[in-house]
Amino acid sequence: MFAPCRHFLRRQGGREICIMTARRGLVVRAAARGLPAWTCGLRKGDEVLSVNGEPVPDEIDFRFAAAQPRARIAAKRAGKMISLDLVRPDNSELGVAFADTAVARCSNHCVFCFIDQMPPGLRASLYVKDEDANHSFVNGNYVTLGAMTYAQLDHLCGLGLSPLYISVHATDPRVRQRMLGNRHIGIILDQLRFLETNGIRFHTQIVVCPGFNSGAVLTRTIEDLCTFGTGLLSIAVVPVGLTRYHRKALGPVDREEARRICEATARLGEQDLRGSGRRRVFLADELLILAGLPIPPRRYYEDYPQIENGIGLVRMLLEEWAALKRGMTRQPPRGGKRPVLIVTSESAHPYLARVARELPAYVPKLEVRAVAAKNEFFGGGVTVAGLLAARDVVRCARTAGCRGCTVILPSVMFNCSGHTLDGFSARRIGRTLGVPVTVAASLNDMVQSL
């Protein structure tokens, strides 16, 4: 809600990736009584090795192989091999859940890798560099395909894992090798053509790093990607994010660079729109804000294909606020107002400040302020809400004078377990500040809670 936020850590508010020892098969975590998996004999702790003779190293392989009326399952129970006949009438729900499996790890050494720019001492899952196509399909994680063989790509195509989310960054092979720190990666255009030919569609992203893939390289990359037909769903152009822990020779995107990127991307996007009939090239909110350009209208974002990449979050916020105002009635001022403090990121602050100024006209019992928390945890170059740490929020709220206020925080700063990057829950933040804290995923959430 409160800011354009990239999905570098899949993620802020997203699913945590579990680090486990790799297994030969899938371990059953639970089987629902009465459903096909239970009826065929699968029980908690069984290790499923194959279905109809085909290995099933992950859950997607299992569900693909078991998507038929009958299947033969080979499994191991208490060290002994067993064979089970799965009967699945009318394509009914299998009723089985598996333990998390190990994720495929990234073998790149990207010059812009955000995980390499993290401070020490955080929870272990935040340091996992995944390069797992299954997570790309299920969770929208971006992968580079850097270590994928054509046999592996063919396997993905056979499973029908579409759409995938693919980090391109540069279509020039040498530039891409340099950016990814891996001279063994495949030719990305050939890999994408293979996927498209085999019916796989893909969203792509370009993280713009000045001196690497800006300027003419960026133009060529967008032009190359736009040559794809039905396979290409979208292109996200986002600026590199640098923390104070960054140690590589890479500079940030400044205002002038952001303007050049926006100008070139907009021109190429309009050109592709005329040719393809739909918009496929999108600029990150961060770039537009950095360049001092207006947020595009709603129609620019189509069906928000890159919303998880922080593209269109501000527009969604503005549209939501306009809709909320249409559903409320202006009311005369009244005394005894309740103070509310919205703590958000630097990128989102101008837009939330506008909401804070206008909201009391519709809810006169409130006195609302919006303040921007400077990100000292990662450094001032990180300005999105999804990467706010509790310590920065606490410092900002105290400086703003939060005593007696209700404090509103953006939900994207919390993961699926309800914790910030530095391990705080909303309740703990509230105890630290000594005030009630509300977490809001949208403006509607915020207004309803107040």
Salt bridges, closest charged atoms under 4 A:
GLU16 OE2 - ARG123 NH2 3.23
ASP46 OD2 - ARG77 NH2 2.68
GLU59 OE2 - ARG63 NE 2.87
ASP61 OD1 - HIS155 NE2 2.73
ASP85 OD1 - ARG72 NE 2.35
ASP100 OD1 - ARG15 NH2 3.05
ASP116 OD1 - LYS129 NZ 2.64
ASP172 OD2 - ARG220 NH1 3.26
ASP190 OD1 - ARG193 NH1 3.10
ASP224 OD2 - ARG220 NE 3.40
GLU257 OE1 - ARG260 NH2 2.84
GLU270 OE2 - ARG279 NH2 2.65
ASP272 OD1 - ARG280 NH2 2.81
GLU286 OE1 - ARG6 NH2 2.62
GLU308 OE1 - HIS7 NE2 3.06
GLU308 OE1 - ARG10 NH1 3.54
GLU308 OE1 - ARG11 NH1 3.85
GLU319 OE2 - ARG315 NH1 3.14
GLU358 OE1 - LYS325 NZ 2.95
GLU358 OE2 - ARG354 NE 3.65
ASP392 OD1 - ARG395 NH1 2.80
ASP422 OD2 - ARG391 NE 3.24
